[in-house]
Amino acid sequence: MKNLQEKYNVFEAALEIPEPWYVFHHELAKEENTLHIYLEYRSGAEFSCPNCGASGCKVHDIQDQDRTWRHLDFWQYQTLLHARMPRVKCESCGKIRTVKVDWARPKAGFSLLFEYHVLSLMAEMPVAAVARKVGEHDTRLWRVFKHYVNKAVEKIDVFNLKGVAMDETSRTKGHQYVTLFVDTETKQVIFVTTGKGADVLQEFCQFLDHKGVSRSQIKDFCCDMSPSFISGIEENFPEASITFDKFHVMKMVNEALDKVRREEQATQPKLKNSRYIWLKNQENLTEKQKTKYAKLKDMDLATGRAYRMKLSLQNMFTRSPIISEMYFEEWYSWAIRSQLEPMIKLAQSLKKHKDGILRWFETKMTNGLLEGVNSLVQAAKRKARGYRSPENFIAMIYATVNKLDLIMES
């Protein structure tokens, strides 16, 4: 009996089972590779009320069936904890409730230590691989993961939020998107939702309402020239200004430039295989590309003219804010008279959005930080692969991008 009690004391210490609970029995089912450990509470034990927290509640009755929790493995054996759960009647609130245990969350099928182990694995491995490693169904692991992510997301602080960068990213093939909202000051993802239309701004408003943050507190948005983003911001945040991402502006310029090159290539064979010469910055060209550019630049090419327009507009962002509007208007006049249809259409589009483009000189806001975020989003995709429901993908984005500390008290 003494040796048996010593063995149970070891189990209790390893399991971190607190008083008044103790290990009273165990069974080793070798054929199932499973260790069953049975817990009981001491006679006369008193508990805290699960409803109001009052202490000293006596046991009212006991549930007929055992509750079971998956725990960390003991040696090579999968370990299950079993306990019949008492209910207490509280003298303070008059409620009869099942007690809470220290080793697991209410209604959870895993112990806290097992959940923490799973979370540490999910931070490094795809969920399917974690499920195989621990021998559990992936849907159960996702529920655990999302529980802790949601608790961590609730703690995201937006009290001082003033500027927001927003962008969409593809979730799966078939034009399925999620939109991310990032605090430009803290560089933290504060909200993620499905879709990429004007409706995402309404959902962002609901998020702010939930956090108790006034919409009027948001002074600046940074985004691309998506009409739905623009209309959503103007409708829901009429007091906020929009800064159009300068990297998106230059992406539009590169797209127009490449259209000019492709049209001209039909009559100028030397332009073949030169696409990246015109799209790259000069300092990023390889030696071979520099040689080819040196041969092309002195030719009277429409592509060359479009390229010089690109460099000129790119140079605008290095100039003084005082001359930015005059600089833009001169560039617009040049482009509109260029007789290059792609550049003319580009200039007309940029003219419509001139205020938001020039707003950059005041805010210096860009979605450049979202480029780094996007690489982490791709990592989140890999971790969620095979089970990429919108909710799972969003949870993985929060955890991966914000590096949330998911190991916390439940």
Secondary structure, 3 states (H helix, E strand, C coil): CHHHHHHHHHHHHHHCCCCCEEEEEEEEEHHHCEEEEEEEECCCCEECCCCCCCCCEEEEEEEEEEEEEEEEEECCEEEEEEEEEEEEECCCCCCEEECCCCCCCCCCCECHHHHHHHHHHHCCCCHHHHHHHHCCCHHHHHHHHHHHHHHHHHCCCCCCCCEEEEEEEEEECCCEEEEEEEECCCCCEEEEEECCCCHHHHHHHHHHHHHCCCHHHCCEEEECCCHHHHHHHHHHCCCCEEEECHHHHHHHHHHHHHHHHHHHHCCCHHHCCCHHHHHCCHHHCCHHHHHHHHHHCCCCCHHHHHHHHHHHHHHHCCCCHHHHHHHHHHHHHHHHCCCCHHHHHHHHHHHHCHHHHHCHHHHCCCCHHHHHHHHHHHHHHHHCCCCCCHHHHHHHHHHHHCCCCCCCCC
